[in-house]
Amino acid sequence: MARNIRLAREAFYSMQTIPDDEILPLSLKTNFWTWSAQAHVSPIPVTRAKGVYFWDIHGKRYLDFNSTVMCVNIGHGDERVIEAMVQQARELPFAGPGMATRPRALLGKLLQQVVPAGLTRFLYTLGGADANENAIKLARAFTGRHKILARYRSYHGATYGALAATGDPRRTAWEPTTMPGVVHFLDPYRSRSVFHRNRPDLTEEQFTADYLAHLEEIIQFERPETIAAILLETVTGTNGIIIPPAGYLQGVRQLCDRYGILLICDEVMSGFGRTGRWFAVDHWDVKPDLMTMAKGLTSGYAPLGAVAMREEIASAFNEREFVGGLTYNGHPISLAAAAAVIQVMQEDHLVEKAAETGRLMTNLLHGLMERHPSVGEVRSIGLFGVIELVRNRKTKEPMAPFNGTSPEMIALRKYLLDRGLFLYTHWHTLLIIPPLIITPEQLAEGFRLIDEALTLTDSAVTTHESM
């Protein structure tokens, strides 16, 4: 009997197998690719991944300097998480959103241990975009107001509501969006501040005060009694790893308290150890009213997002229906993955490791700036870093235009990919977002390749006067 079951299983899996040499052609033939012109996609045909590396069908190894999609925080192929998912699939592969399950109970308990104090209840979603949309719904329903303030250099997801809140050109490509009531304001981006181009002597305190005054003026213009929430990425992600200046987040919190506005912090990219703390808000001891998360929540092992909220917000729906939901809300396998990821992070002290390795990354980034005239600025917090590439340090002319690319940026990425370094380029920037498990030696391995590649962008520098 056991032999028959084994043979049947082997026969079933043999029917599911696609030979390596068919992965790419079949994928190209049958898939519609996002963020791509279909005639110009060039996906990497990946077969396996482990630790900080993945491999393609030819056996070529890539060092993953982007945690794939800024999510594989604990590294690829951790058997503890895989086993938790397998066990959950065997015990209970699916339960409806209105059902209580063991992984739902466990994950809630674990999340309460790591999120900022006061966030006690969790609404589960499928990813970051619908986490942000549900946070907006909760804010509007709780306050009875409809407007959402968000920043221009923000990205909150690709669904229509999340796109409406997004400020960057990924929104404008799909306008008009279907969610009204969003008002955008400027980010405190020191190196490209339109307010302070000719004020190099400005203190950080003055800079912060100016951007808080800008936000308060918009609040006044829009009328505070109409504003439900301010939504912001605690540390801006793909639009440049923009780290808030001293006092800024505390100031936004004070404005929210002054005008009865909720603060929603989007920690989809910056959460789960990425910045050297469990969540980026912990660096500034700011407590949001709602906080969204995804990506590192399961380290990419399964789709999952979540909205953490204050008890007062959850209690507002004790006698009143929350009108909303998702079929896969609280999917047991995703929740089991998230619970296992948190336990792995605690057991392996990955948050502390990210802080320690992050200090090394800061030094490596500044070393690149010293050696390469095309490096206009570097920023990092934990293992969340960016290299801004410019044609001229004095004028700060970017190596690629806003919402565009350039031959130099294309050549740079190709050089790195050809040599097995996988990272994300966005306009004129290189994002450095490796798994939190990366060793100093592996980090140095990637930076050696970047050091070599930057000679390509150095050749495009128009003057060396600013060095």
Backbone torsions as a table, in degrees:
resi	resn	phi	psi	omega
1	MET	NA	-47.2	179.8
2	ALA	-61.8	-38.4	-179.9
3	ARG	-64.6	-40.6	179.8
4	ASN	-63.8	-39.8	178.4
5	ILE	-64.5	-43.3	-179.7
6	ARG	-62.2	-44.4	179.6
7	LEU	-63.4	-40.8	179.0
8	ALA	-63.5	-40.3	179.0
9	ARG	-64.8	-43.9	179.8
10	GLU	-62.6	-40.2	179.0
11	ALA	-64.8	-39.5	179.6
12	PHE	-63.2	-47.6	-177.0
13	TYR	-70.2	-28.8	177.7
14	SER	-64.9	-31.3	178.1
15	MET	-72.0	-22.6	-177.7
16	GLN	-87.8	-9.3	-172.3
17	THR	-78.9	134.7	173.2
18	ILE	-114.4	123.8	178.1
19	PRO	-58.7	150.2	-177.9
20	ASP	-53.4	-41.3	-175.0
21	ASP	-73.9	-6.1	176.8
22	GLU	-101.9	-9.0	-176.4
23	ILE	-59.6	-51.4	-176.5
24	LEU	-69.8	-50.0	-178.7
25	PRO	-63.1	-39.5	178.8
26	LEU	-68.3	-38.8	178.3
27	SER	-63.2	-43.9	179.2
28	LEU	-65.3	-34.2	-176.9
29	LYS	-75.2	-32.4	-169.4
30	THR	-109.5	-14.5	-174.4
31	ASN	-101.1	150.4	168.6
32	PHE	-106.9	123.9	-168.3
33	TRP	-98.4	134.8	180.0
34	THR	-82.5	157.5	179.6
35	TRP	53.3	33.8	-173.4
36	SER	-147.4	147.7	162.8
37	ALA	-81.9	124.2	-167.4
38	GLN	-59.4	-30.3	-178.1
39	ALA	-79.2	-5.2	-174.0
40	HIS	-125.1	16.4	178.9
41	VAL	-74.6	148.0	178.1
42	SER	-145.3	69.5	-175.9
43	PRO	-70.6	150.7	173.7
44	ILE	-82.3	122.6	178.6
45	PRO	-79.6	96.2	-172.3
46	VAL	-90.3	139.8	178.7
47	THR	-115.6	-31.2	-179.7
48	ARG	-157.7	165.7	-179.2
49	ALA	-152.4	145.6	178.4
50	LYS	-155.9	132.1	178.1
51	GLY	64.5	-121.3	-179.9
52	VAL	-102.8	12.6	-176.2
53	TYR	-123.5	154.5	164.6
54	PHE	-137.7	163.7	-173.8
55	TRP	-128.7	146.4	176.8
56	ASP	-97.4	-177.3	-174.1
57	ILE	-65.9	-17.2	-179.9
58	HIS	-93.5	2.8	-178.2
59	GLY	83.6	4.8	178.6
60	LYS	-70.9	133.7	-179.0
61	ARG	-97.3	136.8	177.0
62	TYR	-117.6	134.2	171.2
63	LEU	-85.5	120.4	-172.0
64	ASP	-85.8	96.2	-179.8
65	PHE	-93.8	11.1	178.6
66	ASN	-128.0	11.2	-174.6
67	SER	47.1	40.2	-177.0
68	THR	63.9	-73.6	174.3
69	VAL	-128.6	51.6	-179.2
70	MET	55.2	37.3	-174.0
71	CYS	-134.2	-28.3	-172.1
72	VAL	-80.5	68.7	-174.0
73	ASN	-65.4	-36.6	-177.4
74	ILE	-89.5	3.1	-177.9
75	GLY	89.3	166.0	-176.4
76	HIS	-81.4	145.5	166.6
77	GLY	69.6	30.3	177.7
78	ASP	-71.4	117.3	-173.4
79	GLU	-64.7	-26.4	-179.7
80	ARG	-66.0	-39.5	178.6
81	VAL	-74.1	-42.6	179.3
82	ILE	-58.9	-44.1	-179.0
83	GLU	-65.7	-38.5	177.7
84	ALA	-61.8	-39.9	178.8
85	MET	-68.6	-40.8	179.3
86	VAL	-63.7	-45.9	180.0
87	GLN	-61.8	-40.5	179.3
88	GLN	-66.3	-38.6	178.2
89	ALA	-62.4	-36.6	178.7
90	ARG	-73.2	-36.5	-175.9
91	GLU	-81.2	-48.8	-176.8
92	LEU	-159.2	91.7	-175.0
93	PRO	-72.4	-22.7	179.4
94	PHE	-152.9	143.6	171.1
95	ALA	-143.4	149.3	-177.0
96	GLY	-68.7	162.0	-177.5
97	PRO	-64.5	-18.3	178.5
98	GLY	-94.9	13.8	-176.8
99	MET	-110.0	144.4	174.2
100	ALA	-91.2	134.2	-177.8
101	THR	-134.6	164.7	178.0
102	ARG	-59.6	-48.9	179.5
103	PRO	-64.8	-30.2	176.4
104	ARG	-65.1	-42.9	179.2
105	ALA	-66.4	-43.7	-177.4
106	LEU	-67.5	-44.8	-177.4
107	LEU	-64.5	-41.3	177.4
108	GLY	-58.4	-41.9	178.9
109	LYS	-63.8	-43.3	-178.6
110	LEU	-69.6	-39.9	179.1
111	LEU	-62.3	-38.9	178.8
112	GLN	-60.6	-24.7	179.7
113	GLN	-75.9	-25.9	-170.0
114	VAL	-113.9	-22.7	-179.5
115	VAL	-77.7	163.5	177.1
116	PRO	-56.2	143.8	-179.6
117	ALA	-55.8	139.3	179.2
118	GLY	102.4	-20.6	174.8
119	LEU	-91.2	107.9	-168.4
120	THR	-118.8	-15.5	-175.5
121	ARG	-124.0	150.1	-171.1
122	PHE	-135.3	126.8	173.2
123	LEU	-104.5	122.3	-176.4
124	TYR	-93.5	142.7	-179.4
125	THR	-132.1	-166.6	-178.0
126	LEU	-96.3	-19.5	-178.3
127	GLY	-175.1	-167.9	-174.7
128	GLY	-70.5	-38.5	-177.3
129	ALA	-62.2	-49.1	-178.5
130	ASP	-76.4	-19.1	170.2
131	ALA	-65.5	-45.2	178.8
132	ASN	-65.0	-39.6	178.6
133	GLU	-63.9	-40.8	179.4
134	ASN	-70.8	-31.8	174.2
135	ALA	-63.8	-40.1	176.9
136	ILE	-63.3	-44.0	177.3
137	LYS	-58.1	-46.3	-179.0
138	LEU	-62.4	-42.5	-178.9
139	ALA	-63.9	-43.3	-179.7
140	ARG	-66.6	-42.3	-179.1
141	ALA	-68.7	-38.2	-177.3
142	PHE	-70.4	-41.8	-175.1
143	THR	-89.4	-21.3	-173.2
144	GLY	74.4	10.5	177.9
145	ARG	-108.1	167.7	-173.6
146	HIS	-122.5	-20.2	-173.9
147	LYS	-80.9	145.6	176.0
148	ILE	-124.3	126.0	175.1
149	LEU	-97.8	130.8	179.8
150	ALA	-142.1	165.7	-173.6
151	ARG	-94.8	156.3	-178.5
152	TYR	-68.6	-39.6	180.0
153	ARG	-90.9	52.6	-179.1
154	SER	-123.0	155.6	169.6
155	TYR	-138.0	121.8	-176.2
156	HIS	-119.0	5.4	176.8
157	GLY	131.2	165.7	-170.5
158	ALA	-101.0	-4.9	174.1
159	THR	-75.9	163.4	-169.1
160	TYR	-60.0	-42.8	179.8
161	GLY	-66.4	-44.7	179.5
162	ALA	-65.8	-34.8	176.5
163	LEU	-66.1	-37.1	178.4
164	ALA	-60.1	-37.7	178.8
165	ALA	-76.1	-27.1	178.2
166	THR	-62.8	142.3	-179.8
167	GLY	-100.9	-22.8	-172.6
168	ASP	-80.3	178.0	-172.6
169	PRO	-63.5	-10.5	173.7
170	ARG	-64.5	-21.5	173.1
171	ARG	-77.0	-48.5	-171.5
172	THR	-65.5	-23.9	178.0
173	ALA	-62.7	-23.6	-175.5
174	TRP	-118.3	13.4	178.4
175	GLU	-69.9	149.6	1.8
176	PRO	-77.5	133.4	175.3
177	THR	-75.2	163.4	-172.6
178	THR	-95.8	3.7	179.1
179	MET	-113.1	105.2	179.2
180	PRO	-77.8	171.8	171.6
181	GLY	92.4	7.9	179.5
182	VAL	-95.9	132.7	177.5
183	VAL	-124.4	130.8	-177.8
184	HIS	-101.4	150.2	176.3
185	PHE	-135.3	170.9	-172.1
186	LEU	-83.6	148.2	177.9
187	ASP	-85.1	150.2	175.4
188	PRO	-80.3	77.3	-173.0
189	TYR	-107.4	93.4	-166.9
190	ARG	-58.6	-48.1	-171.8
191	SER	-69.9	-17.9	179.8
192	ARG	-128.1	32.6	-179.6
193	SER	-73.5	123.1	178.1
194	VAL	-71.7	-20.3	-179.9
195	PHE	-78.4	-24.7	-165.1
196	HIS	-128.5	31.8	-177.0
197	ARG	-60.3	-35.9	-175.8
198	ASN	-112.1	30.9	-178.4
199	ARG	-130.7	63.4	-179.3
200	PRO	-65.4	-20.3	-177.9
201	ASP	-85.8	-1.2	-177.5
202	LEU	-63.2	131.3	177.6
203	THR	-75.7	159.6	178.7
204	GLU	-63.3	-34.8	178.2
205	GLU	-62.2	-43.6	178.3
206	GLN	-67.2	-39.8	178.5
207	PHE	-60.2	-47.4	178.6
208	THR	-60.1	-44.8	-178.1
209	ALA	-60.9	-39.2	-179.9
210	ASP	-64.3	-42.2	-177.8
211	TYR	-75.5	-28.7	173.0
212	LEU	-70.7	-36.6	176.2
213	ALA	-65.0	-39.1	176.2
214	HIS	-59.7	-45.8	179.7
215	LEU	-65.4	-42.9	-178.9
216	GLU	-65.0	-35.6	177.8
217	GLU	-62.7	-41.1	178.3
218	ILE	-65.5	-39.7	176.1
219	ILE	-57.7	-44.0	-179.8
220	GLN	-65.5	-44.7	179.7
221	PHE	-61.6	-38.4	-177.1
222	GLU	-83.5	-9.7	-176.6
223	ARG	74.4	111.6	-175.2
224	PRO	-54.7	-34.5	-176.2
225	GLU	-70.1	-4.8	177.1
226	THR	-103.0	-6.0	-171.4
227	ILE	-98.6	119.3	179.3
228	ALA	-80.9	-44.5	-172.4
229	ALA	-156.5	156.2	165.1
230	ILE	-105.5	123.6	-179.2
231	LEU	-110.7	124.5	177.8
232	LEU	-148.4	149.0	167.9
233	GLU	-72.8	124.8	-177.4
234	THR	-54.5	-49.8	167.0
235	VAL	-118.2	119.8	-178.3
236	THR	-57.0	133.2	-173.0
237	GLY	-89.2	-100.5	-172.3
238	THR	-63.7	-21.0	180.0
239	ASN	-85.2	18.1	168.7
240	GLY	131.1	11.1	-177.9
241	ILE	45.2	58.5	-179.6
242	ILE	-86.5	112.3	-175.3
243	ILE	-91.0	128.5	-176.5
244	PRO	-62.5	139.1	178.0
245	PRO	-68.7	162.7	-178.5
246	ALA	-53.9	129.5	176.0
247	GLY	87.5	-9.8	-174.1
248	TYR	-68.8	-52.8	-178.1
249	LEU	-62.6	-39.1	176.9
250	GLN	-62.3	-37.7	178.4
251	GLY	-66.9	-39.7	176.8
252	VAL	-63.4	-41.5	178.1
253	ARG	-59.8	-42.3	179.9
254	GLN	-65.3	-40.0	176.9
255	LEU	-62.6	-42.0	177.9
256	CYS	-60.7	-45.0	-180.0
257	ASP	-64.6	-38.3	-177.7
258	ARG	-64.4	-37.0	-173.2
259	TYR	-109.6	9.4	177.7
260	GLY	68.7	31.8	-179.0
261	ILE	-102.1	140.8	177.0
262	LEU	-81.7	148.3	176.0
263	LEU	-107.2	119.3	176.0
264	ILE	-108.1	118.9	176.6
265	CYS	-103.0	121.8	178.2
266	ASP	-87.4	107.1	-180.0
267	GLU	-111.8	28.8	-178.4
268	VAL	-59.3	-43.7	178.5
269	MET	-94.1	-36.7	-171.0
270	SER	-86.6	-7.4	-177.0
271	GLY	-83.9	173.2	175.5
272	PHE	59.0	54.3	170.0
273	GLY	86.4	-7.7	-172.7
274	ARG	-56.4	-38.4	-175.4
275	THR	-96.7	6.6	-176.5
276	GLY	91.2	3.7	169.3
277	ARG	-132.0	164.7	179.1
278	TRP	-56.8	-44.1	177.4
279	PHE	-136.3	149.9	-175.7
280	ALA	-61.0	-33.9	-179.7
281	VAL	-59.0	-23.6	-178.3
282	ASP	-65.4	-25.1	178.3
283	HIS	-63.9	-29.9	-175.4
284	TRP	-113.4	6.6	177.9
285	ASP	52.9	42.3	178.0
286	VAL	-103.3	134.0	-179.4
287	LYS	-106.0	109.8	176.4
288	PRO	-75.6	162.7	174.3
289	ASP	-81.1	-35.4	176.2
290	LEU	-136.3	144.5	179.2
291	MET	-138.8	130.5	-178.9
292	THR	-104.0	150.3	-178.5
293	MET	-150.9	158.0	175.6
294	ALA	-169.0	-141.2	174.6
295	LYS	38.8	-94.0	-178.0
296	GLY	-64.1	-13.8	178.0
297	LEU	-55.8	-40.7	174.2
298	THR	-115.3	5.3	-175.3
299	SER	57.4	26.4	178.3
300	GLY	80.1	1.3	-177.6
301	TYR	-72.7	-20.6	176.7
302	ALA	-158.9	154.0	179.5
303	PRO	-71.7	129.8	176.8
304	LEU	-167.8	138.7	169.4
305	GLY	-131.6	170.2	178.7
306	ALA	-156.3	151.8	170.5
307	VAL	-116.0	118.9	173.1
308	ALA	-93.8	141.3	-175.7
309	MET	-143.2	157.0	174.0
310	ARG	-67.7	151.4	-179.5
311	GLU	-59.1	-35.3	-179.9
312	GLU	-61.0	-37.4	179.3
313	ILE	-70.1	-44.7	178.1
314	ALA	-62.0	-39.9	-177.2
315	SER	-67.1	-22.6	178.8
316	ALA	-62.9	-16.7	-179.7
317	PHE	-107.4	18.6	178.6
318	ASN	-62.4	-41.5	-177.9
319	GLU	-114.6	11.3	-174.9
320	ARG	-136.7	135.8	-174.7
321	GLU	-71.5	136.1	166.2
322	PHE	-87.0	113.2	-174.3
323	VAL	-88.0	96.4	-178.9
324	GLY	167.1	160.9	178.7
325	GLY	167.3	171.7	-178.5
326	LEU	-140.5	140.8	180.0
327	THR	-55.7	-39.7	-175.9
328	TYR	-99.3	20.1	173.3
329	ASN	-58.8	121.2	178.8
330	GLY	73.9	33.6	179.7
331	HIS	-59.2	125.4	-172.4
332	PRO	-57.1	-38.7	-177.4
333	ILE	-69.5	-41.2	177.4
334	SER	-64.7	-42.0	179.5
335	LEU	-66.0	-38.5	177.3
336	ALA	-63.7	-39.2	177.1
337	ALA	-62.2	-45.8	-178.7
338	ALA	-63.4	-43.1	179.0
339	ALA	-61.1	-42.7	179.9
340	ALA	-66.0	-39.3	179.2
341	VAL	-61.1	-45.7	179.3
342	ILE	-61.0	-41.9	179.5
343	GLN	-65.7	-39.1	176.1
344	VAL	-62.6	-44.3	-179.7
345	MET	-62.5	-39.4	178.7
346	GLN	-69.5	-45.2	-176.9
347	GLU	-64.7	-39.1	-176.6
348	ASP	-96.0	3.4	177.9
349	HIS	53.9	46.6	-174.0
350	LEU	-72.3	-27.1	177.6
351	VAL	-66.6	-46.1	178.2
352	GLU	-64.9	-37.4	179.2
353	LYS	-64.5	-40.9	178.9
354	ALA	-62.8	-38.5	178.2
355	ALA	-64.8	-42.9	-178.2
356	GLU	-68.8	-49.0	179.7
357	THR	-67.3	-28.9	177.9
358	GLY	-62.0	-33.7	177.8
359	ARG	-65.6	-39.2	175.7
360	LEU	-63.8	-41.9	-179.5
361	MET	-62.9	-38.1	176.6
362	THR	-58.3	-44.4	179.2
363	ASN	-64.6	-41.5	179.3
364	LEU	-64.6	-39.2	178.1
365	LEU	-63.3	-44.7	-179.6
366	HIS	-68.0	-29.8	174.5
367	GLY	-63.3	-40.0	176.7
368	LEU	-62.7	-39.9	-178.9
369	MET	-66.3	-34.5	178.7
370	GLU	-68.3	-32.1	-173.1
371	ARG	-94.8	-19.6	-170.8
372	HIS	-124.5	118.6	-179.8
373	PRO	-66.3	-19.0	179.6
374	SER	-80.7	-9.3	177.2
375	VAL	-86.5	107.3	-177.3
376	GLY	-84.7	-32.1	-179.8
377	GLU	-164.0	150.2	172.5
378	VAL	-129.5	147.2	176.4
379	ARG	-143.2	146.5	174.0
380	SER	-161.0	155.6	172.9
381	ILE	-148.5	116.0	-170.4
382	GLY	63.3	-134.0	177.5
383	LEU	-103.4	47.6	-177.8
384	PHE	-131.2	94.9	-170.8
385	GLY	-133.8	163.1	-179.3
386	VAL	-146.2	146.5	171.8
387	ILE	-118.0	119.3	175.8
388	GLU	-93.5	125.7	-178.2
389	LEU	-104.5	132.7	-175.1
390	VAL	-131.8	159.3	174.7
391	ARG	-89.0	-18.0	-178.4
392	ASN	-157.8	119.6	-177.5
393	ARG	-67.0	-31.7	-177.2
394	LYS	-70.9	-46.5	-179.7
395	THR	-85.5	-16.4	-177.8
396	LYS	63.9	23.4	176.9
397	GLU	-59.6	121.6	-175.5
398	PRO	-70.8	154.4	-179.8
399	MET	-68.1	-20.8	173.4
400	ALA	-138.2	149.4	-178.1
401	PRO	-70.9	162.7	175.4
402	PHE	-53.4	129.0	179.3
403	ASN	60.0	33.0	179.6
404	GLY	-147.7	-175.8	176.2
405	THR	-131.7	-171.6	-178.5
406	SER	-154.4	161.9	177.9
407	PRO	-56.5	-35.5	-179.1
408	GLU	-67.2	-42.9	-179.9
409	MET	-67.9	-37.5	177.5
410	ILE	-64.7	-44.1	180.0
411	ALA	-65.3	-38.0	179.8
412	LEU	-62.1	-49.3	-179.1
413	ARG	-64.5	-40.2	179.1
414	LYS	-62.9	-42.9	179.0
415	TYR	-57.0	-46.2	-178.0
416	LEU	-69.1	-42.2	-179.6
417	LEU	-65.9	-40.6	178.4
418	ASP	-59.5	-29.8	-177.9
419	ARG	-99.4	11.9	172.0
420	GLY	84.0	25.5	173.8
421	LEU	-113.0	118.1	-178.0
422	PHE	-102.0	118.2	174.5
423	LEU	-148.1	177.8	-173.5
424	TYR	-111.0	126.9	172.4
425	THR	-107.2	137.8	-179.3
426	HIS	-135.9	108.4	-176.4
427	TRP	56.9	-111.1	-177.3
428	HIS	-103.5	17.8	-175.0
429	THR	-120.4	154.8	168.0
430	LEU	-112.3	125.8	176.2
431	LEU	-94.7	136.3	179.0
432	ILE	-117.4	102.8	-172.7
433	ILE	-138.7	67.4	-176.5
434	PRO	-78.3	164.7	173.2
435	PRO	-56.5	149.1	-176.6
436	LEU	-67.7	-15.7	-179.3
437	ILE	-83.5	-3.0	-174.4
438	ILE	-58.4	139.3	179.4
439	THR	-89.4	162.1	175.5
440	PRO	-56.1	-36.9	-179.8
441	GLU	-67.3	-41.5	178.8
442	GLN	-68.0	-38.1	178.0
443	LEU	-63.5	-44.2	179.1
444	ALA	-64.1	-35.5	177.1
445	GLU	-57.5	-46.6	179.2
446	GLY	-67.0	-40.4	-178.8
447	PHE	-68.9	-29.3	175.1
448	ARG	-62.5	-40.8	178.4
449	LEU	-67.9	-40.6	177.5
450	ILE	-63.1	-41.3	178.4
451	ASP	-56.6	-44.3	178.0
452	GLU	-64.7	-45.5	-173.1
453	ALA	-66.7	-29.5	-175.5
454	LEU	-67.7	-11.9	173.2
455	THR	-63.4	-26.1	178.1
456	LEU	-66.5	-42.6	180.0
457	THR	-80.4	-28.4	176.0
458	ASP	-58.6	-35.3	-177.5
459	SER	-66.9	-15.3	-179.7
460	ALA	-95.5	-1.8	-179.4
461	VAL	-69.5	132.7	-172.6
462	THR	-86.2	-24.0	178.6
463	THR	-155.8	153.3	178.5
464	HIS	-109.2	15.2	-175.4
465	GLU	-61.8	-32.6	-173.8
466	SER	-83.2	-2.2	-178.7
467	MET	-76.7	NA	NA
